[in-house]
Amino acid sequence: MDSLRGQGGIQMLLTAEQEAGRIVSAARTAKLARMKQAKDEAEREMEEYRSKLEEEYQKQVSGTDQEAITKRLDDETEGRIKNLKDSSSKVSKDIVKMLIKYVTTTGA
């Protein structure tokens, strides 16, 4: 009887060991799945953050470019206006003299 009880006990231990192995295996599988999911979420969040930073950088760079272009155009325009004023002030005395001469001279 003891031998039957001993064999039954051994069988129960083997069954329990197999069940424990299945539980551990399932836990490992679930852990790996959770780790993979966490890794995927972290990569997705990193990519979203990276693209957000890239977009902000591009806006900043393009804004700076626009400001530089606007400043350059303003400077060029001011330079051209100054040149025109200088040119007109140089010849304005001659034009006034010429107009006075034609107005005061009678054509005979």
MOPAC internal coordinates of N, CA, C and O (Angstrom, degrees):
PM7 1SCF
backbone

  N    0.0000 0     0.00 0     0.00 0    0    0    0
  C    1.4283 1     0.00 0     0.00 0    1    0    0
  C    1.5118 1   111.96 1     0.00 0    2    1    0
  O    1.2310 1   121.68 1   137.47 1    3    2    1
  N    1.3316 1   114.39 1   -42.53 1    3    2    1
  C    1.4459 1   117.23 1   179.95 1    5    3    2
  C    1.5258 1   111.31 1   -62.95 1    6    5    3
  O    1.2310 1   121.21 1   146.47 1    7    6    5
  N    1.3096 1   115.29 1   -33.53 1    7    6    5
  C    1.4597 1   117.82 1   179.50 1    9    7    6
  C    1.5152 1   111.00 1   -67.90 1   10    9    7
  O    1.2310 1   120.59 1   143.47 1   11   10    9
  N    1.3431 1   116.48 1   -36.53 1   11   10    9
  C    1.4684 1   119.57 1   176.60 1   13   11   10
  C    1.5147 1   110.45 1   -68.34 1   14   13   11
  O    1.2310 1   121.29 1   137.92 1   15   14   13
  N    1.2965 1   115.13 1   -42.08 1   15   14   13
  C    1.4485 1   119.18 1   179.31 1   17   15   14
  C    1.5299 1   109.13 1   -65.42 1   18   17   15
  O    1.2310 1   119.55 1   141.45 1   19   18   17
  N    1.3077 1   118.46 1   -38.55 1   19   18   17
  C    1.4562 1   123.69 1   178.70 1   21   19   18
  C    1.5150 1   110.85 1   -64.72 1   22   21   19
  O    1.2310 1   120.93 1   136.97 1   23   22   21
  N    1.3411 1   115.82 1   -43.03 1   23   22   21
  C    1.4672 1   119.19 1   178.51 1   25   23   22
  C    1.5183 1   110.77 1   -67.94 1   26   25   23
  O    1.2310 1   120.48 1   142.29 1   27   26   25
  N    1.3044 1   116.68 1   -37.71 1   27   26   25
  C    1.4672 1   120.63 1   177.02 1   29   27   26
  C    1.5144 1   110.48 1   -65.50 1   30   29   27
  O    1.2310 1   120.19 1   141.38 1   31   30   29
  N    1.3124 1   117.24 1   -38.62 1   31   30   29
  C    1.4608 1   122.04 1   178.43 1   33   31   30
  C    1.5145 1   110.80 1   -66.46 1   34   33   31
  O    1.2310 1   121.10 1   138.49 1   35   34   33
  N    1.3478 1   115.49 1   -41.51 1   35   34   33
  C    1.4625 1   120.12 1   177.86 1   37   35   34
  C    1.5228 1   110.02 1   -63.78 1   38   37   35
  O    1.2310 1   121.02 1   137.12 1   39   38   37
  N    1.3237 1   115.66 1   -42.88 1   39   38   37
  C    1.4610 1   120.44 1   178.87 1   41   39   38
  C    1.5262 1   110.68 1   -61.64 1   42   41   39
  O    1.2310 1   120.76 1   138.81 1   43   42   41
  N    1.3291 1   116.15 1   -41.19 1   43   42   41
  C    1.4648 1   120.20 1   177.94 1   45   43   42
  C    1.5287 1   110.25 1   -64.05 1   46   45   43
  O    1.2310 1   120.23 1   139.01 1   47   46   45
  N    1.3169 1   117.18 1   -40.99 1   47   46   45
  C    1.4597 1   120.66 1   177.99 1   49   47   46
  C    1.5280 1   111.23 1   -63.58 1   50   49   47
  O    1.2310 1   120.71 1   137.14 1   51   50   49
  N    1.3278 1   116.24 1   -42.86 1   51   50   49
  C    1.4630 1   119.96 1   178.28 1   53   51   50
  C    1.5256 1   110.92 1   -63.04 1   54   53   51
  O    1.2310 1   120.67 1   137.50 1   55   54   53
  N    1.3114 1   116.32 1   -42.50 1   55   54   53
  C    1.4617 1   121.18 1   178.67 1   57   55   54
  C    1.5297 1   109.82 1   -63.34 1   58   57   55
  O    1.2310 1   120.77 1   136.10 1   59   58   57
  N    1.3268 1   116.14 1   -43.90 1   59   58   57
  C    1.4575 1   120.63 1   179.38 1   61   59   58
  C    1.5304 1   110.35 1   -64.34 1   62   61   59
  O    1.2310 1   120.20 1   140.37 1   63   62   61
  N    1.3195 1   117.21 1   -39.63 1   63   62   61
  C    1.4605 1   121.40 1   178.41 1   65   63   62
  C    1.5291 1   110.71 1   -64.02 1   66   65   63
  O    1.2310 1   120.51 1   137.74 1   67   66   65
  N    1.3235 1   116.62 1   -42.26 1   67   66   65
  C    1.4559 1   120.29 1   178.38 1   69   67   66
  C    1.5386 1   110.78 1   -64.10 1   70   69   67
  O    1.2310 1   120.85 1   137.72 1   71   70   69
  N    1.3179 1   115.98 1   -42.28 1   71   70   69
  C    1.4700 1   120.65 1   178.81 1   73   71   70
  C    1.5339 1   110.17 1   -64.00 1   74   73   71
  O    1.2310 1   120.53 1   138.61 1   75   74   73
  N    1.3247 1   116.59 1   -41.39 1   75   74   73
  C    1.4653 1   120.49 1   177.91 1   77   75   74
  C    1.5303 1   109.72 1   -63.54 1   78   77   75
  O    1.2310 1   119.94 1   140.45 1   79   78   77
  N    1.3129 1   117.72 1   -39.55 1   79   78   77
  C    1.4651 1   121.50 1   177.36 1   81   79   78
  C    1.5139 1   111.55 1   -61.77 1   82   81   79
  O    1.2310 1   120.56 1   137.83 1   83   82   81
  N    1.3413 1   116.53 1   -42.17 1   83   82   81
  C    1.4602 1   120.51 1   177.74 1   85   83   82
  C    1.5355 1   110.71 1   -64.27 1   86   85   83
  O    1.2310 1   120.53 1   138.61 1   87   86   85
  N    1.3281 1   116.58 1   -41.39 1   87   86   85
  C    1.4698 1   120.42 1  -179.99 1   89   87   86
  C    1.5321 1   110.16 1   -64.03 1   90   89   87
  O    1.2310 1   120.67 1   135.73 1   91   90   89
  N    1.3364 1   116.32 1   -44.27 1   91   90   89
  C    1.4693 1   120.63 1   179.30 1   93   91   90
  C    1.5260 1   110.10 1   -64.02 1   94   93   91
  O    1.2310 1   120.64 1   138.18 1   95   94   93
  N    1.3154 1   116.37 1   -41.82 1   95   94   93
  C    1.4622 1   120.35 1   179.46 1   97   95   94
  C    1.5285 1   111.07 1   -63.51 1   98   97   95
  O    1.2310 1   120.48 1   136.21 1   99   98   97
  N    1.3145 1   116.68 1   -43.79 1   99   98   97
  C    1.4670 1   120.64 1   178.26 1  101   99   98
  C    1.5279 1   110.33 1   -63.77 1  102  101   99
  O    1.2310 1   120.30 1   140.52 1  103  102  101
  N    1.3320 1   117.03 1   -39.48 1  103  102  101
  C    1.4603 1   120.61 1   178.79 1  105  103  102
  C    1.5284 1   110.60 1   -64.79 1  106  105  103
  O    1.2310 1   120.15 1   138.50 1  107  106  105
  N    1.3243 1   117.32 1   -41.50 1  107  106  105
  C    1.4684 1   120.84 1   177.79 1  109  107  106
  C    1.5251 1   110.78 1   -63.05 1  110  109  107
  O    1.2310 1   120.94 1   136.16 1  111  110  109
  N    1.3236 1   115.81 1   -43.84 1  111  110  109
  C    1.4606 1   120.47 1   179.10 1  113  111  110
  C    1.5261 1   110.55 1   -61.53 1  114  113  111
  O    1.2310 1   120.43 1   135.81 1  115  114  113
  N    1.3281 1   116.77 1   -44.19 1  115  114  113
  C    1.4588 1   120.70 1   179.49 1  117  115  114
  C    1.5257 1   110.30 1   -65.11 1  118  117  115
  O    1.2310 1   120.51 1   139.97 1  119  118  117
  N    1.3298 1   116.63 1   -40.03 1  119  118  117
  C    1.4615 1   120.81 1   179.27 1  121  119  118
  C    1.5238 1   110.27 1   -63.29 1  122  121  119
  O    1.2310 1   120.36 1   135.06 1  123  122  121
  N    1.3281 1   116.93 1   -44.94 1  123  122  121
  C    1.4644 1   120.45 1   178.78 1  125  123  122
  C    1.5277 1   111.01 1   -62.44 1  126  125  123
  O    1.2310 1   120.77 1   140.21 1  127  126  125
  N    1.3334 1   116.14 1   -39.79 1  127  126  125
  C    1.4669 1   119.69 1   178.93 1  129  127  126
  C    1.5277 1   110.41 1   -64.57 1  130  129  127
  O    1.2310 1   120.15 1   137.30 1  131  130  129
  N    1.3415 1   117.32 1   -42.70 1  131  130  129
  C    1.4697 1   120.45 1   178.46 1  133  131  130
  C    1.5235 1   110.69 1   -64.55 1  134  133  131
  O    1.2310 1   120.46 1   139.75 1  135  134  133
  N    1.3307 1   116.73 1   -40.25 1  135  134  133
  C    1.4635 1   120.26 1   179.50 1  137  135  134
  C    1.5292 1   110.68 1   -64.71 1  138  137  135
  O    1.2310 1   120.38 1   138.58 1  139  138  137
  N    1.3312 1   116.88 1   -41.42 1  139  138  137
  C    1.4612 1   120.62 1   178.33 1  141  139  138
  C    1.5244 1   110.33 1   -64.54 1  142  141  139
  O    1.2310 1   120.58 1   137.66 1  143  142  141
  N    1.3221 1   116.50 1   -42.34 1  143  142  141
  C    1.4632 1   120.55 1   178.66 1  145  143  142
  C    1.5272 1   110.17 1   -62.94 1  146  145  143
  O    1.2310 1   120.01 1   136.52 1  147  146  145
  N    1.3336 1   117.58 1   -43.48 1  147  146  145
  C    1.4672 1   121.15 1   179.24 1  149  147  146
  C    1.5260 1   110.43 1   -63.57 1  150  149  147
  O    1.2310 1   120.42 1   139.70 1  151  150  149
  N    1.3280 1   116.79 1   -40.30 1  151  150  149
  C    1.4594 1   120.86 1   178.83 1  153  151  150
  C    1.5263 1   110.36 1   -63.95 1  154  153  151
  O    1.2310 1   120.55 1   134.61 1  155  154  153
  N    1.3311 1   116.55 1   -45.39 1  155  154  153
  C    1.4638 1   120.69 1   178.86 1  157  155  154
  C    1.5300 1   111.30 1   -60.79 1  158  157  155
  O    1.2310 1   120.45 1   136.92 1  159  158  157
  N    1.3364 1   116.74 1   -43.08 1  159  158  157
  C    1.4647 1   120.27 1   178.96 1  161  159  158
  C    1.5229 1   110.75 1   -64.53 1  162  161  159
  O    1.2310 1   120.27 1   138.29 1  163  162  161
  N    1.3254 1   117.09 1   -41.71 1  163  162  161
  C    1.4659 1   120.82 1   179.28 1  165  163  162
  C    1.5243 1   110.29 1   -63.67 1  166  165  163
  O    1.2310 1   119.94 1   137.57 1  167  166  165
  N    1.3286 1   117.72 1   -42.43 1  167  166  165
  C    1.4632 1   120.54 1   178.34 1  169  167  166
  C    1.5226 1   111.32 1   -63.80 1  170  169  167
  O    1.2310 1   120.47 1   140.07 1  171  170  169
  N    1.3363 1   116.71 1   -39.93 1  171  170  169
  C    1.4573 1   120.92 1   179.08 1  173  171  170
  C    1.5345 1   109.77 1   -64.76 1  174  173  171
  O    1.2310 1   120.53 1   135.52 1  175  174  173
  N    1.3360 1   116.60 1   -44.48 1  175  174  173
  C    1.4604 1   120.09 1   178.72 1  177  175  174
  C    1.5312 1   111.09 1   -63.62 1  178  177  175
  O    1.2310 1   120.42 1   140.18 1  179  178  177
  N    1.3336 1   116.80 1   -39.82 1  179  178  177
  C    1.4622 1   120.23 1   177.96 1  181  179  178
  C    1.5227 1   110.36 1   -62.47 1  182  181  179
  O    1.2310 1   120.39 1   136.33 1  183  182  181
  N    1.3089 1   116.86 1   -43.67 1  183  182  181
  C    1.4600 1   120.85 1  -179.24 1  185  183  182
  C    1.5274 1   111.01 1   -65.03 1  186  185  183
  O    1.2310 1   120.34 1   139.03 1  187  186  185
  N    1.3345 1   116.95 1   -40.97 1  187  186  185
  C    1.4610 1   120.43 1   177.42 1  189  187  186
  C    1.5283 1   110.20 1   -62.71 1  190  189  187
  O    1.2310 1   120.53 1   135.80 1  191  190  189
  N    1.3254 1   116.59 1   -44.20 1  191  190  189
  C    1.4587 1   120.98 1   179.75 1  193  191  190
  C    1.5207 1   110.68 1   -64.69 1  194  193  191
  O    1.2310 1   120.83 1   137.35 1  195  194  193
  N    1.3346 1   116.01 1   -42.65 1  195  194  193
  C    1.4681 1   120.50 1   179.28 1  197  195  194
  C    1.5219 1   110.58 1   -61.97 1  198  197  195
  O    1.2310 1   120.28 1   135.37 1  199  198  197
  N    1.3212 1   117.08 1   -44.63 1  199  198  197
  C    1.4678 1   119.51 1  -179.20 1  201  199  198
  C    1.5288 1   110.90 1   -67.72 1  202  201  199
  O    1.2310 1   120.32 1   145.29 1  203  202  201
  N    1.3361 1   116.99 1   -34.71 1  203  202  201
  C    1.4695 1   120.22 1   177.00 1  205  203  202
  C    1.5333 1   109.81 1   -64.20 1  206  205  203
  O    1.2310 1   120.32 1   134.60 1  207  206  205
  N    1.3212 1   116.99 1   -45.40 1  207  206  205
  C    1.4630 1   120.44 1   178.54 1  209  207  206
  C    1.5253 1   111.39 1   -63.77 1  210  209  207
  O    1.2310 1   120.46 1   139.54 1  211  210  209
  N    1.3232 1   116.72 1   -40.46 1  211  210  209
  C    1.4663 1   120.78 1   179.01 1  213  211  210
  C    1.5235 1   110.68 1   -63.01 1  214  213  211
  O    1.2310 1   120.87 1   138.01 1  215  214  213
  N    1.3353 1   115.93 1   -41.99 1  215  214  213
  C    1.4652 1   120.54 1   179.48 1  217  215  214
  C    1.5274 1   110.52 1   -63.90 1  218  217  215
  O    1.2310 1   120.43 1   136.16 1  219  218  217
  N    1.3461 1   116.79 1   -43.84 1  219  218  217
  C    1.4594 1   120.33 1   178.09 1  221  219  218
  C    1.5283 1   110.44 1   -62.58 1  222  221  219
  O    1.2310 1   120.52 1   139.47 1  223  222  221
  N    1.3214 1   116.61 1   -40.53 1  223  222  221
  C    1.4630 1   120.98 1   179.64 1  225  223  222
  C    1.5263 1   110.45 1   -63.65 1  226  225  223
  O    1.2310 1   120.48 1   134.99 1  227  226  225
  N    1.3301 1   116.69 1   -45.01 1  227  226  225
  C    1.4598 1   120.24 1   179.84 1  229  227  226
  C    1.5274 1   111.17 1   -62.68 1  230  229  227
  O    1.2310 1   120.33 1   140.39 1  231  230  229
  N    1.3338 1   116.98 1   -39.61 1  231  230  229
  C    1.4618 1   119.97 1   177.28 1  233  231  230
  C    1.5252 1   109.99 1   -63.18 1  234  233  231
  O    1.2310 1   121.15 1   137.65 1  235  234  233
  N    1.3197 1   115.41 1   -42.35 1  235  234  233
  C    1.4603 1   119.95 1  -179.29 1  237  235  234
  C    1.5264 1   110.73 1   -64.97 1  238  237  235
  O    1.2310 1   120.62 1   136.45 1  239  238  237
  N    1.3273 1   116.42 1   -43.55 1  239  238  237
  C    1.4644 1   120.54 1  -179.56 1  241  239  238
  C    1.5103 1   110.36 1   -65.65 1  242  241  239
  O    1.2310 1   120.01 1   134.20 1  243  242  241
  N    1.3247 1   117.58 1   -45.80 1  243  242  241
  C    1.4627 1   119.74 1  -179.08 1  245  243  242
  C    1.5161 1   111.00 1   -67.02 1  246  245  243
  O    1.2310 1   119.95 1   144.69 1  247  246  245
  N    1.3277 1   117.70 1   -35.31 1  247  246  245
  C    1.4615 1   120.62 1   176.75 1  249  247  246
  C    1.5122 1   111.01 1   -64.32 1  250  249  247
  O    1.2310 1   120.70 1   138.85 1  251  250  249
  N    1.3213 1   116.26 1   -41.15 1  251  250  249
  C    1.4573 1   120.89 1   178.58 1  253  251  250
  C    1.5211 1   109.89 1   -65.16 1  254  253  251
  O    1.2310 1   120.29 1   138.59 1  255  254  253
  N    1.3076 1   117.05 1   -41.41 1  255  254  253
  C    1.4664 1   120.99 1   178.03 1  257  255  254
  C    1.5228 1   110.66 1   -61.61 1  258  257  255
  O    1.2310 1   120.55 1   136.16 1  259  258  257
  N    1.3218 1   116.55 1   -43.84 1  259  258  257
  C    1.4609 1   120.31 1  -179.61 1  261  259  258
  C    1.5264 1   110.35 1   -63.67 1  262  261  259
  O    1.2310 1   120.77 1   139.12 1  263  262  261
  N    1.3298 1   116.13 1   -40.88 1  263  262  261
  C    1.4576 1   119.58 1   178.90 1  265  263  262
  C    1.5282 1   110.52 1   -63.94 1  266  265  263
  O    1.2310 1   120.68 1   138.22 1  267  266  265
  N    1.3239 1   116.31 1   -41.78 1  267  266  265
  C    1.4656 1   120.24 1  -179.74 1  269  267  266
  C    1.5273 1   110.61 1   -65.44 1  270  269  267
  O    1.2310 1   120.37 1   138.34 1  271  270  269
  N    1.3217 1   116.89 1   -41.66 1  271  270  269
  C    1.4668 1   120.89 1   179.27 1  273  271  270
  C    1.5232 1   110.13 1   -64.32 1  274  273  271
  O    1.2310 1   120.74 1   135.44 1  275  274  273
  N    1.3216 1   116.18 1   -44.56 1  275  274  273
  C    1.4695 1   120.32 1   179.45 1  277  275  274
  C    1.5196 1   110.71 1   -61.52 1  278  277  275
  O    1.2310 1   120.28 1   135.91 1  279  278  277
  N    1.3073 1   117.07 1   -44.09 1  279  278  277
  C    1.4695 1   121.42 1   178.98 1  281  279  278
  C    1.5274 1   110.40 1   -62.13 1  282  281  279
  O    1.2310 1   120.32 1   135.23 1  283  282  281
  N    1.3253 1   117.00 1   -44.77 1  283  282  281
  C    1.4628 1   120.87 1  -179.79 1  285  283  282
  C    1.5272 1   110.65 1   -61.44 1  286  285  283
  O    1.2310 1   120.60 1   135.02 1  287  286  285
  N    1.3462 1   116.45 1   -44.98 1  287  286  285
  C    1.4655 1   119.93 1   179.33 1  289  287  286
  C    1.5264 1   111.48 1   -63.91 1  290  289  287
  O    1.2310 1   120.26 1   139.48 1  291  290  289
  N    1.3243 1   117.10 1   -40.52 1  291  290  289
  C    1.4597 1   120.06 1   177.19 1  293  291  290
  C    1.5247 1   111.08 1   -61.79 1  294  293  291
  O    1.2310 1   120.80 1   136.51 1  295  294  293
  N    1.3235 1   116.08 1   -43.49 1  295  294  293
  C    1.4655 1   120.28 1   179.06 1  297  295  294
  C    1.5306 1   111.37 1   -62.85 1  298  297  295
  O    1.2310 1   120.66 1   136.37 1  299  298  297
  N    1.3385 1   116.34 1   -43.63 1  299  298  297
  C    1.4660 1   120.07 1   178.69 1  301  299  298
  C    1.5243 1   111.02 1   -62.32 1  302  301  299
  O    1.2310 1   120.71 1   136.65 1  303  302  301
  N    1.3336 1   116.24 1   -43.35 1  303  302  301
  C    1.4612 1   120.72 1  -179.62 1  305  303  302
  C    1.5229 1   110.59 1   -62.82 1  306  305  303
  O    1.2310 1   120.23 1   134.58 1  307  306  305
  N    1.3218 1   117.17 1   -45.42 1  307  306  305
  C    1.4622 1   121.01 1   178.32 1  309  307  306
  C    1.5306 1   110.72 1   -60.69 1  310  309  307
  O    1.2310 1   120.41 1   139.76 1  311  310  309
  N    1.3221 1   116.81 1   -40.24 1  311  310  309
  C    1.4625 1   120.90 1   178.05 1  313  311  310
  C    1.5133 1   111.98 1   -63.12 1  314  313  311
  O    1.2310 1   120.26 1   137.02 1  315  314  313
  N    1.3054 1   117.11 1   -42.98 1  315  314  313
  C    1.4651 1   120.79 1   179.72 1  317  315  314
  C    1.5311 1   111.20 1   -66.82 1  318  317  315
  O    1.2310 1   120.70 1   139.37 1  319  318  317
  N    1.3294 1   116.27 1   -40.63 1  319  318  317
  C    1.4697 1   119.72 1   178.09 1  321  319  318
  C    1.5268 1   109.74 1   -62.52 1  322  321  319
  O    1.2310 1   120.20 1   137.23 1  323  322  321
  N    1.3117 1   117.22 1   -42.77 1  323  322  321
  C    1.4695 1   121.28 1   178.89 1  325  323  322
  C    1.5270 1   110.20 1   -62.27 1  326  325  323
  O    1.2310 1   120.02 1   136.17 1  327  326  325
  N    1.3350 1   117.57 1   -43.83 1  327  326  325
  C    1.4765 1   120.57 1   178.09 1  329  327  326
  C    1.5294 1   111.48 1   -60.15 1  330  329  327
  O    1.2310 1   120.73 1   136.51 1  331  330  329
  N    1.3409 1   116.21 1   -43.49 1  331  330  329
  C    1.4681 1   119.69 1   179.30 1  333  331  330
  C    1.5213 1   111.15 1   -63.99 1  334  333  331
  O    1.2310 1   120.18 1   138.42 1  335  334  333
  N    1.3208 1   117.27 1   -41.58 1  335  334  333
  C    1.4627 1   120.07 1   178.75 1  337  335  334
  C    1.5323 1   110.61 1   -64.56 1  338  337  335
  O    1.2310 1   120.72 1   137.20 1  339  338  337
  N    1.3178 1   116.23 1   -42.80 1  339  338  337
  C    1.4762 1   119.55 1   178.41 1  341  339  338
  C    1.5296 1   110.88 1   -61.84 1  342  341  339
  O    1.2310 1   120.95 1   134.97 1  343  342  341
  N    1.3265 1   115.79 1   -45.03 1  343  342  341
  C    1.4722 1   119.65 1  -179.75 1  345  343  342
  C    1.5210 1   110.97 1   -63.01 1  346  345  343
  O    1.2310 1   120.64 1   135.98 1  347  346  345
  N    1.3330 1   116.39 1   -44.02 1  347  346  345
  C    1.4578 1   118.89 1  -178.07 1  349  347  346
  C    1.5225 1   111.05 1   -68.96 1  350  349  347
  O    1.2310 1   119.72 1   145.80 1  351  350  349
  N    1.3180 1   118.14 1   -34.20 1  351  350  349
  C    1.4652 1   119.04 1   179.06 1  353  351  350
  C    1.5296 1   111.06 1   -69.75 1  354  353  351
  O    1.2310 1   119.69 1   149.85 1  355  354  353
  N    1.3288 1   118.19 1   -30.15 1  355  354  353
  C    1.4602 1   121.94 1   178.97 1  357  355  354
  C    1.5348 1   111.11 1   -68.86 1  358  357  355
  O    1.2310 1   120.22 1   140.40 1  359  358  357
  N    1.3222 1   117.19 1   -39.60 1  359  358  357
  C    1.4628 1   119.99 1  -175.63 1  361  359  358
  C    1.5196 1   113.00 1   -97.15 1  362  361  359
  O    1.2310 1   119.59 1   172.93 1  363  362  361
  N    1.3192 1   118.38 1    -7.07 1  363  362  361
  C    1.4679 1   119.63 1  -176.17 1  365  363  362
  C    1.5248 1   111.66 1   -64.91 1  366  365  363
  O    1.2310 1   119.74 1   142.86 1  367  366  365
  N    1.3331 1   118.11 1   -37.14 1  367  366  365
  C    1.4676 1   120.60 1   178.35 1  369  367  366
  C    1.5334 1   110.16 1   -63.03 1  370  369  367
  O    1.2310 1   120.50 1   137.42 1  371  370  369
  N    1.3179 1   116.64 1   -42.58 1  371  370  369
  C    1.4701 1   120.28 1   179.46 1  373  371  370
  C    1.5247 1   110.77 1   -65.79 1  374  373  371
  O    1.2310 1   120.33 1   141.29 1  375  374  373
  N    1.3120 1   116.98 1   -38.71 1  375  374  373
  C    1.4702 1   120.69 1  -179.67 1  377  375  374
  C    1.5210 1   110.01 1   -67.12 1  378  377  375
  O    1.2310 1   120.32 1   138.51 1  379  378  377
  N    1.3318 1   116.99 1   -41.49 1  379  378  377
  C    1.4641 1   120.57 1   179.07 1  381  379  378
  C    1.5322 1   109.24 1   -63.13 1  382  381  379
  O    1.2310 1   119.85 1   135.07 1  383  382  381
  N    1.3286 1   117.89 1   -44.93 1  383  382  381
  C    1.4758 1   121.49 1   178.43 1  385  383  382
  C    1.5255 1   110.48 1   -59.85 1  386  385  383
  O    1.2310 1   120.69 1   136.61 1  387  386  385
  N    1.3345 1   116.29 1   -43.39 1  387  386  385
  C    1.4550 1   120.20 1  -178.68 1  389  387  386
  C    1.5250 1   110.21 1   -65.50 1  390  389  387
  O    1.2310 1   119.57 1   138.45 1  391  390  389
  N    1.3099 1   118.43 1   -41.55 1  391  390  389
  C    1.4691 1   121.44 1   178.89 1  393  391  390
  C    1.5273 1   111.08 1   -65.09 1  394  393  391
  O    1.2310 1   120.39 1   137.06 1  395  394  393
  N    1.3101 1   116.86 1   -42.94 1  395  394  393
  C    1.4742 1   120.29 1   178.64 1  397  395  394
  C    1.5239 1   110.38 1   -62.15 1  398  397  395
  O    1.2310 1   121.17 1   138.96 1  399  398  397
  N    1.3236 1   115.36 1   -41.04 1  399  398  397
  C    1.4617 1   120.26 1  -179.80 1  401  399  398
  C    1.5174 1   109.82 1   -62.39 1  402  401  399
  O    1.2310 1   119.28 1   134.49 1  403  402  401
  N    1.3326 1   118.98 1   -45.51 1  403  402  401
  C    1.4619 1   120.93 1  -178.40 1  405  403  402
  C    1.5204 1   111.79 1   -70.26 1  406  405  403
  O    1.2310 1   120.22 1   145.64 1  407  406  405
  N    1.3199 1   117.19 1   -34.36 1  407  406  405
  C    1.4638 1   119.87 1  -179.59 1  409  407  406
  C    1.5368 1   111.04 1   -72.68 1  410  409  407
  O    1.2310 1   120.49 1   141.32 1  411  410  409
  N    1.2892 1   116.67 1   -38.68 1  411  410  409
  C    1.4705 1   119.62 1  -176.08 1  413  411  410
  C    1.5225 1   113.53 1   -86.87 1  414  413  411
  O    1.2310 1   119.79 1   162.31 1  415  414  413
  N    1.2968 1   118.01 1   -17.69 1  415  414  413
  C    1.4585 1   121.20 1  -179.76 1  417  415  414
  C    1.5126 1   108.64 1   -90.42 1  418  417  415
  O    1.2310 1   121.61 1   -46.84 1  419  418  417
  N    1.3229 1   114.53 1   133.16 1  419  418  417
  C    1.4551 1   119.05 1   177.85 1  421  419  418
  C    1.5164 1   108.64 1   -93.58 1  422  421  419
  O    1.2310 1   121.72 1   -39.26 1  423  422  421
  N    1.2273 1   114.31 1   140.74 1  423  422  421
  C    1.4644 1   118.80 1   179.25 1  425  423  422
  C    1.5131 1   109.74 1   -87.02 1  426  425  423
  O    1.2310 1   119.50 1   -66.89 1  427  426  425
  N    1.2952 1   118.55 1   113.11 1  427  426  425
  C    1.4486 1   121.14 1  -176.75 1  429  427  426
  C    1.4795 1   111.53 1  -109.72 1  430  429  427
  O    1.2310 1   120.10 1   180.00 1  431  430  429

